[in-house]
Amino acid sequence: MRAAAAAPVRDRADVDVDWRSVATSADRGRIRGWRGAWIAALAQVDPLEIVQDPALFNPDRSMVNPLPPAGPYRCRTYKLGARAGIGPTFTASGWFACRIGTAGGEAVVSLVKLDGSQRPVGTIFADTTSRAIFLGTMELGDETRAMRYGHDANRDMAGLIERIGAQRWRVVLPYPRFESLLDVVELVPAT
């Protein structure tokens, strides 16, 4: 497992900045279209694939206090739907190590996937009482440092963070750049 720090989307002076002023226009559009992505993706998925976990795959499941506390997590990614009908309509990864933390003791909260070949790295912004916003980039392969958000549209990631259980969260990434219509990253505290 690699030890990496998140590449903060914003600087110390920007702690109270609204995510909308940081997000690219394409990512603001993806976040606005979150429900459409859920509906389109679920229409392609065999219901038997998701019936065992209704909380994770229910687009309307969202509880108050969406910000996960700092610490180590286990995370896994589910890819739902297939772009242009090409490829699988449901895939699930194994568990990986993730971390929720703050950058240098600041109020900026980050999410970092620590291992695997595709590693989201970015900032979590408070939004409403039932959702937060994730803006970040995808770190690939043997890269040791994430790109800054907004420098490569193909690497930029944008989504919602929602609490779906007492100690369970999900990151919902509508219309990711490749493969699926919707990615759902499950987050649970590492034990």
VMD Tcl script that draws the C-alpha trace (Angstrom):
set ca {
  {0.00 0.00 0.00}
  {1.33 3.41 -0.90}
  {1.21 6.40 1.41}
  {-0.03 9.37 -0.53}
  {-1.41 12.73 0.36}
  {-4.37 14.17 -1.45}
  {-3.76 16.86 -4.01}
  {-5.97 19.56 -2.53}
  {-8.33 21.21 -4.97}
  {-8.10 24.49 -3.10}
  {-5.62 26.43 -1.06}
  {-5.77 27.36 2.63}
  {-7.40 30.70 1.89}
  {-10.23 28.90 0.05}
  {-11.50 26.70 2.90}
  {-14.98 28.24 2.80}
  {-15.29 28.35 -0.99}
  {-18.47 26.89 -2.46}
  {-17.74 23.79 -4.59}
  {-19.61 25.38 -7.53}
  {-16.90 28.03 -7.88}
  {-14.20 25.32 -8.02}
  {-15.92 22.73 -10.25}
  {-15.50 22.82 -14.00}
  {-18.68 23.53 -15.98}
  {-18.65 19.91 -17.23}
  {-18.51 18.61 -13.67}
  {-21.24 20.95 -12.47}
  {-23.35 19.46 -15.27}
  {-22.51 15.90 -14.24}
  {-23.48 16.64 -10.65}
  {-26.73 18.28 -11.78}
  {-27.46 15.14 -13.81}
  {-26.91 12.68 -10.97}
  {-30.49 11.38 -10.94}
  {-30.57 10.84 -14.69}
  {-27.33 8.84 -14.43}
  {-28.81 6.65 -11.67}
  {-32.01 5.97 -13.64}
  {-30.19 5.24 -16.92}
  {-27.66 2.97 -15.19}
  {-30.26 1.04 -13.18}
  {-32.30 0.47 -16.34}
  {-29.35 -1.50 -17.75}
  {-28.46 -3.49 -14.64}
  {-29.95 -6.91 -13.96}
  {-31.98 -6.39 -10.74}
  {-30.47 -9.60 -9.32}
  {-27.09 -7.83 -9.23}
  {-28.27 -5.16 -6.81}
  {-31.13 -6.76 -4.86}
  {-28.78 -7.90 -2.06}
  {-27.85 -4.31 -1.17}
  {-30.85 -2.00 -1.54}
  {-29.33 0.78 0.59}
  {-26.23 1.09 -1.59}
  {-28.11 1.13 -4.89}
  {-31.14 3.23 -3.95}
  {-30.70 6.70 -5.46}
  {-32.96 8.21 -2.80}
  {-31.08 6.72 0.17}
  {-29.34 9.59 1.89}
  {-29.07 10.35 5.60}
  {-28.10 13.53 7.44}
  {-24.43 14.19 8.28}
  {-22.87 13.08 4.99}
  {-19.23 13.83 5.85}
  {-17.29 10.69 6.83}
  {-15.02 11.24 9.84}
  {-11.26 11.28 9.25}
  {-9.55 7.93 9.32}
  {-8.80 4.75 7.40}
  {-11.54 3.16 5.28}
  {-12.14 0.19 3.06}
  {-13.63 1.08 -0.30}
  {-14.84 -0.74 -3.38}
  {-16.20 0.49 -6.67}
  {-19.29 -0.66 -8.51}
  {-19.71 0.32 -12.16}
  {-23.32 0.45 -13.34}
  {-24.53 0.73 -16.91}
  {-22.47 0.67 -20.08}
  {-21.69 3.62 -22.31}
  {-23.25 3.21 -25.76}
  {-24.31 -0.30 -24.71}
  {-20.73 -1.57 -24.97}
  {-19.26 -3.64 -22.16}
  {-20.61 -5.07 -18.92}
  {-23.55 -3.35 -17.23}
  {-22.45 -4.26 -13.69}
  {-18.99 -4.80 -12.22}
  {-17.75 -4.79 -8.65}
  {-14.15 -4.38 -7.52}
  {-12.59 -5.98 -4.50}
  {-11.87 -3.98 -1.36}
  {-9.10 -1.39 -1.34}
  {-7.62 0.93 1.27}
  {-8.90 4.51 1.35}
  {-8.41 7.41 3.72}
  {-10.50 10.39 4.70}
  {-8.32 13.11 6.16}
  {-7.40 16.73 6.36}
  {-4.52 18.34 4.55}
  {-1.90 19.59 6.99}
  {-4.38 19.97 9.83}
  {-6.53 22.35 7.78}
  {-10.31 22.16 7.44}
  {-9.97 20.88 3.87}
  {-11.23 17.28 3.88}
  {-9.80 14.85 1.37}
  {-10.59 11.39 0.03}
  {-7.71 9.25 -1.21}
  {-7.80 5.69 -2.50}
  {-4.42 4.32 -1.43}
  {-4.00 1.25 -3.60}
  {-5.14 -0.23 -6.90}
  {-4.49 0.82 -10.47}
  {-7.15 3.57 -10.51}
  {-7.05 5.81 -7.44}
  {-9.45 8.74 -6.91}
  {-7.81 11.61 -5.03}
  {-9.60 14.83 -4.17}
  {-11.45 17.19 -1.91}
  {-14.77 16.80 -0.12}
  {-16.92 19.94 0.07}
  {-19.84 20.36 2.46}
  {-23.03 20.96 0.48}
  {-26.37 20.13 2.16}
  {-27.40 18.34 5.35}
  {-27.64 15.07 3.39}
  {-24.87 15.28 0.81}
  {-21.33 16.47 0.27}
  {-19.52 16.98 -3.03}
  {-16.32 15.23 -4.16}
  {-14.07 16.93 -6.74}
  {-10.85 15.22 -7.64}
  {-8.76 13.41 -10.19}
  {-7.90 9.84 -11.09}
  {-4.35 8.78 -10.33}
  {-3.31 5.84 -12.53}
  {-0.90 2.90 -12.41}
  {2.48 3.67 -10.91}
  {1.96 7.44 -10.72}
  {3.03 8.77 -7.35}
  {1.34 12.14 -7.50}
  {-2.16 13.16 -8.54}
  {-2.86 15.82 -11.14}
  {-4.55 18.95 -9.94}
  {-8.26 19.03 -10.51}
  {-9.26 20.94 -13.65}
  {-6.04 20.25 -15.60}
  {-7.25 17.19 -17.56}
  {-10.96 16.66 -18.21}
  {-10.36 12.95 -18.77}
  {-8.96 12.60 -15.26}
  {-11.36 14.94 -13.43}
  {-13.92 13.30 -11.16}
  {-17.06 14.78 -9.63}
  {-19.73 13.26 -7.47}
  {-21.89 13.19 -4.38}
  {-20.99 11.75 -1.00}
  {-23.89 10.40 1.01}
  {-24.22 8.57 4.28}
  {-26.35 5.44 3.79}
  {-25.94 3.76 7.18}
  {-24.60 4.26 10.69}
  {-20.99 3.66 9.54}
  {-21.42 3.50 5.77}
  {-21.05 6.05 2.98}
  {-21.04 6.10 -0.79}
  {-19.47 8.31 -3.40}
  {-21.76 8.55 -6.44}
  {-19.95 9.54 -9.64}
  {-22.47 10.30 -12.40}
  {-21.35 9.90 -16.01}
  {-17.67 9.10 -15.38}
  {-15.41 9.62 -18.40}
  {-15.04 5.95 -19.28}
  {-16.89 2.63 -19.24}
  {-19.99 3.10 -17.07}
  {-22.91 5.47 -16.67}
  {-22.52 5.62 -12.90}
  {-19.81 4.60 -10.45}
  {-20.69 3.97 -6.81}
  {-17.80 3.81 -4.36}
  {-18.75 2.21 -1.05}
  {-16.87 3.46 2.03}
  {-16.79 1.71 5.42}
  {-14.35 2.25 8.30}
  {-11.35 -0.10 8.24}
  {-11.47 -2.48 11.18}
}
mol new
graphics top color blue
foreach p $ca { graphics top sphere $p radius 0.5 }
foreach p [lrange $ca 0 end-1] q [lrange $ca 1 end] { graphics top cylinder $p $q radius 0.2 }
display resetview
